[in-house]
Amino acid sequence: MATLDGKWKGGMTVDPKDVPYFLLGAMSTIREETKKTVDDLVEKGKSGSSKSAKGLAQTDKAVRDLVDKGRKEREDLLNAIGKEVTRVLDNIGAVTKNDIRSLEKKLANIEKKVK
């Protein structure tokens, strides 16, 4: 996960030209983990562990945990991507909406003083 300065734990950064590959790799990893977990749940169901009430409760909890984990990982990924994009834009000196808003406010203040 990225820290506030755009660096990954361990001091690693993502080169801007590698961001698309990073995103593809992240999506692929999440897909593989989800498939493995679903396959494990199916296997448990086939083995008969879900025939009892306890087995059903465990399967239900596992599915809920999987969905929650997927949501959290998606949120973490989106946050990390957003921070990395912001870092890249800052490094190349791109003008943001916030920069424009700030200049508009300053200009409005100057216009009030001139009038």
C-alpha positions in Angstrom: 0.0 0.0 0.0 1.2 3.5 -0.7 2.1 6.0 2.0 1.1 9.6 1.9 4.3 10.6 0.0 3.3 8.2 -2.9 5.9 5.7 -2.0 5.1 2.0 -1.3 6.0 0.4 1.9 9.7 -0.5 1.6 10.4 2.8 -0.2 9.4 1.4 -3.6 7.8 3.8 -6.2 6.0 3.1 -9.4 7.4 4.7 -12.6 4.6 6.7 -14.3 5.0 4.7 -17.5 4.4 1.5 -15.5 1.2 2.5 -13.9 -1.0 0.8 -16.5 0.9 -2.5 -16.0 0.7 -2.0 -12.2 -3.1 -1.7 -12.5 -3.4 -4.8 -14.7 -1.3 -6.8 -12.3 -3.3 -5.6 -9.3 -6.6 -6.6 -11.0 -5.2 -9.9 -12.1 -4.0 -10.7 -8.6 -7.4 -9.8 -7.1 -9.2 -12.0 -9.7 -6.9 -14.9 -9.0 -7.3 -14.7 -5.2 -11.1 -14.5 -5.6 -11.2 -17.5 -8.0 -9.1 -19.5 -5.6 -11.3 -18.7 -2.7 -14.5 -19.5 -4.6 -12.9 -22.8 -5.8 -12.1 -23.7 -2.2 -15.7 -22.9 -1.1 -17.1 -25.1 -3.9 -14.7 -27.9 -3.0 -15.8 -27.7 0.7 -19.4 -27.8 -0.4 -18.8 -30.9 -2.6 -17.0 -32.7 0.2 -20.1 -32.6 2.3 -18.9 -30.1 4.9 -21.9 -27.8 4.0 -24.5 -30.5 4.8 -24.8 -29.6 8.4 -26.1 -26.3 9.8 -22.6 -25.6 11.1 -21.1 -26.1 7.6 -23.7 -23.8 6.1 -22.9 -21.1 8.7 -19.2 -21.5 8.0 -19.7 -21.3 4.2 -22.0 -18.2 4.7 -19.4 -16.5 6.9 -16.6 -17.4 4.4 -18.6 -15.9 1.5 -19.3 -12.7 3.5 -15.7 -12.5 4.5 -14.7 -12.9 0.8 -17.0 -10.1 -0.2 -15.8 -7.8 2.5 -12.2 -8.5 1.7 -12.9 -7.8 -2.0 -14.5 -4.5 -1.1 -11.6 -3.5 1.1 -8.9 -4.5 -1.4 -10.8 -2.6 -4.1 -10.9 0.5 -1.9 -7.2 0.2 -1.0 -6.3 -0.3 -4.6 -8.3 2.8 -5.7 -6.7 4.9 -2.9 -3.2 3.7 -3.9 -3.9 4.5 -7.6 -5.3 7.9 -6.7 -2.2 8.8 -4.7 0.1 7.5 -7.4 -1.7 9.5 -10.1 -1.6 12.6 -7.9 2.1 12.1 -7.3 2.8 11.7 -11.0 0.7 14.8 -11.8 2.6 16.8 -9.2 5.9 15.6 -10.6 5.1 16.7 -14.1 3.7 20.0 -13.0 0.1 19.5 -14.3 -2.4 22.1 -13.4 -5.3 20.7 -11.3 -8.9 22.0 -10.7 -7.8 23.0 -7.2 -5.0 25.1 -8.7 -7.4 26.8 -11.0 -9.9 27.4 -8.1 -7.2 28.9 -6.0 -6.1 31.3 -8.8 -9.8 32.3 -9.4 -10.2 33.2 -5.7 -7.0 35.2 -5.7 -8.0 37.0 -8.9 -11.5 37.8 -7.4 -9.8 39.3 -4.3 -7.5 41.4 -6.5 -10.5 42.6 -8.6 -12.3 43.6 -5.4 -9.3 45.6 -4.2 -8.9 47.4 -7.6 -12.6 48.5 -7.7 
